[in-house]
Amino acid sequence: MQNFRKYDLKKIRSYDCPELHDSIYIGLKNEINSCMMCRGQFDYKNLQIDHIDSVNKENACEKNRKIIEHQNTILKRMYLGDVPEFCKGCYHLRVKNNDIPYQCSNKLKYISLCGAKTCNLKCKHCFFTQDNSGIENTDVIQIQKFIETFKRQGLLDSLKSIRLANGEPSIIKEDLALADFFIRNKIKAEIFSNGVVYQEVFAKGVNLDLFRVILSPDAGSREVYCKIKGRDFFEKTWRTIKQYEDSTNSNVEVKFIIEEGNYADVDNMISMCVKCGVRKVHLSMDVTIPESEFKKYVGPLNRFVELCRLNSIELLSIYSLVPAKLIKND
């Protein structure tokens, strides 16, 4: 159970953010940033660290030190209660449990790539493609060069994963090229897709134990799907999910973001999972839901957990703003 707490304006507390731990975000315009959460929602100039196209083998170590120092500076500020304005209200911000601030290691473990706006859906809860219409996509060739340079310099030896979460990776040819690059170089990756389009290269990566593929249908009925996704790919999406399950021995993962438009569709969500052979799921909550409305989500969240248990579906994670004590996940 992962439960997040928002910034408390009434008193200074000690905070932390796991998104900054030994990780960076490569976003639009080839920018290296602290994280991906603020694009389109806040003035995030202070998140920008550098540009990937400025990195070469001669300066890679220096650039890496700059990245680590930048992340540690923000983490120390959070620990002291001086939370940056662009981090207040973020659902990754959490009250600090340790006695000292987190210190990033000298090597990156996690890289998030989110450098394209192209998508085949118009999800209501997605701000990324809507708020970045005038910004250029990231150059995938430069991303490959950046990764190769850091890897040769020994700065990615302990790399845990690269997260590919562009607009929609399955329909972006540059993302498919990246997936091939990851496989050739035995680089682990997490690929987030809406599940409309099946890609053999993604399934291949799962079967090689290199990729985690996370699909997000977010609905168990056509009416709800069309309402929150903006287009009618309901049957196609669930056919694709079944195709992934069949081709990977049920090793892809399905994620549901509970929001205003689908919180009453929980039974149908699990019913479709059972029908399509889904064995691993994630449960998340729309971060824009105001605290005054949390109460009506307690029942659906608990119902989702119960149905997973009854149908022997593994619930890998719960990301919720509702207090953890109200979610029964024994």
N, C-alpha and C positions, 0 to 999 in steps of 0.2 A: 504493500500500500504506500503510495507516494502522495503526501498531503502538503500543499503549499500554503504559505501565509503571506498576505500582502504587507507592504510597508506600513508601520504604525506611526502615524503623524503625531500622536500624543506624547510619545516618549522615545528616547534614543535607545535602541537595542543593538545587539550584535548580529550581523547578517552574513550570509554566505550564498554563493551561486555555483552549483556544480557545472554549469555550462561554460565556466571560465577555467575549469581545472584541466591544465595541460592540453587545451584545445583552442582552435581558432575557427573563424567563419570566413570563407571566401565567397564574396557576393558579387553583385552587379558591378560593372566597370572595373573588374579585376582588383577590387579592394580587399585587403586583409583587415577584418574587423574583429572585435571582441566576441560578438555573438550575432545571431540572426534575428533576434526577437523584436528589435526596435525599428527595423526598416518600415517606413510608411506610417509609423505611429508616433515617433518622437523625433526631435532634432538630435541626431546621433553622431554629430561630427567627432565628438570625443571618443567614440568607439573605433574610429578608423586608426589603424596602426601603420599600414604601408600598402604597397601595390605588389602583386605577385610578379608582374613583368619587370620589376626593378631588382629581382633576386637573381644572382648568378653564383657560380661555384666560389668566386673570390670573396663574396660578402655574405654567403649563406649563414655562417656562424654568427656574424654580427647582427644580421636580421633576426635570427632566432633569439639572440639575447634581448633585442628590442621588444620582440613579441612577449617573451616571458616576463620581462620587467613591467610591461604595460598591463598584463593580466594581473600580476601580483600587486601592482599599485591599486587597481580597482578592488581586488579582494581585501586588501588591507583597509581601504576606506570603508568597505562594507562592515568589516569586523569592528571598526571603531564607531559604527553607527552613522557614518557620513556616506549614506547611500547616494550614488549619482542619480540625478534627476531622471535620466533615461531608463533607470532600473526600477524605480518606484512603481509598484503596481504589477510588475512582471510576475507571472505565476511560477517562475523558476526561483525567485528570491525566497530564501527560507531563513528562519531563525537559526543562529549558529549554536551548535551543540558542543563543539570542542572549545578548549581553553586558549587556543592560538589560531591565528588566521591560516588558511590553507596556503601552502607554498608550492607553486608549480615546479615540476622537475625541469631538467635542462633539455628534455626531448618532448616533442609533441606526440600525444597519444590519440588524438581525435581531431579530425578535420571535417567541417560541414561545408558542403558545396551547394550553393543556392543561387546560381548565376544566370538563370533564364526565366522568362515570364510566360512562355508558351504553355497553354493548357487547353484541354478540350471540354472542360466543365466551367461552371460559374458558381462555385459554392458560396453560400451566404457568409460563412464564417472565415473565408479566406481573404486576407488583406493584401497579400503579396503581389498578385498579378494586377490588382486594381490600383494600388498606390505607387506603382513603379512604371507607369506607361511611357514616360519620357526618358527612361534610363536604358543605356545599352546593356546587352547581354555580356556575360563574361566570356573571354576567349578561352576555349577548351584546350587549345594547343599550349597556351601559357600555363594552364593548370597542370597539364602533364609535365611540362618542363620544371615547374615549381616542385612537384612531388619527386620527380627524378633527381633533381639537384639536392633536395633535403635528404633523400634516401642515400645518395652517394656520399654525402658528408656525415653520415651516421646520426642524423638528427631525427630519424623516424624509426629507429631500430625497434622501439617498443610500441609502434603504431597499433592501436587497438582497432580502429576502424575509420573509414571515410564515409560520411553520410551524404548520399545523393538525394537532395530534396528540392529539385528545381520545380518549375511550374508543373510539368508532368513528364518525367523522364522517359516514359515508354513511347512518346511521340516526338522526341527531340533527337535528331540523328547524332548530334554531338555527344549527348548523354550515352547513347548506345555505343559510340566509339570509346567513350570513357570506360564503360563496362567491359569492353574487350580489352582495353589497356589494363584494367584491374586484374582480369583473369590471366593475361600474359605475364604480369609481374607478381602474381600471387598476393595481391593486396586485398585485404578484407574490406567489405563495403556493406553499408545499410542503404537499401533503395526503397524510397517511399513513393508509392504509386496509387492512383485512384482505382486501378483495376479494370479500366475500360478496355485496354489493349494488352494482349499477351505478347511477351517478348521472349523468345527462346534463349537469348543470351542471359537474361535474368535467371531463368530456371536452371541454366547450365551452371551459373555461379553458385546457386543454392546447392546443387548436387555435388559440386566440388568442395563444399564446406567453406566457401569464401564469402558468399553473400547471405545477408538476411533481407528478404523481400517482405515489406509491410504494405498490405493493400487496405484501402479505406473506402468501403461501400457506404457506410454511415446510415444505412436504411435496410429494412427487411421487407418493404412493400413499395410498389411502383409509385403510388401517390405521394408517399413521404420522400422517396428518392428524388422525384421530379421537383418537389417543392424546395428542397435544400440544395440540390445540385444544379438546378437551372436547366437541365436537359434530360431527355429520357433515354438513358443507357442502362436502365435497371436490369433487364434480362441479360444483356450483353455483358455487363459487369459480373454478374453472378456466374455466367457461363465461363468467363475468363478466370474467375476465382477457382472454379472447379477444375479447369484445365491446369492451373498452377498446382493445385493440390494433387491431381493425378500424376503430373509429370515430376513431382518432387517428393513423392511418398509423404504427402501432407506436412511438408516442412516449411511452407510459407506461413506468414502470420497475417491475421486480419485485425484491423483496428477500427473501433467505432468512437466517434466524437459525439457525445450526448449534448444536445442543444435544444432550444425552444421548439424547433420544428420536428424533432424525432424522439423526444423523451418518452412518448407513449407508444413507440414502435418496438420496444425491447423484445417482446415475445416473438415478433416476426423476424427480428435480427437473428436470434438464436435458432429459430426454425430454419432459416436459410443456411445458417452455418452447418446444421445437422444434415440438411439435404445435400449440400455440396462437399461434405467430408472435411470441413474445417476443424482442426484439432487444437489450434493455438490462437488466442485472441488477446487484444489489448483494449482497455476501456479508458477513455479520456473524456474530459469535460470542457466545453467551450469556455475559453478564458475571458470572454466578454460578458458572461452572465453576472449580473449584479448580486451582491451578497444578500440583498433583500428577497431574492427569488430562490435561494439555495434549498429551502424547505421542500419545494415541490419536486426536487431532483433526488431526494433521499430514497423514496420508494422505487423509482426506476433503476437507480444504481444498485440497490440491494436486490431487486428482481433480476437484474442482469447477472450478478454474482451467483444467485441461487440457481438460475437456469444453466449456467456453465457447470456448476457442480452436479446437477441432476443429469446432464447430458455428457459428462466426462470430458468436457472441453477445458483445456488448461488456460487459466487466466494469468497471463504473464505479467501484467502490470495494470495498476489503476492510477490514473493521474486525475486528481479531483481537488476542487476548491472547497467542497463540503467537508466539515470536520471529520477526521479519520474515525473518531469514536462512533459516528453515526452510520458507517459503512461496515456491515457484517461480512468480514472476509477471513473467517477462521480457517 
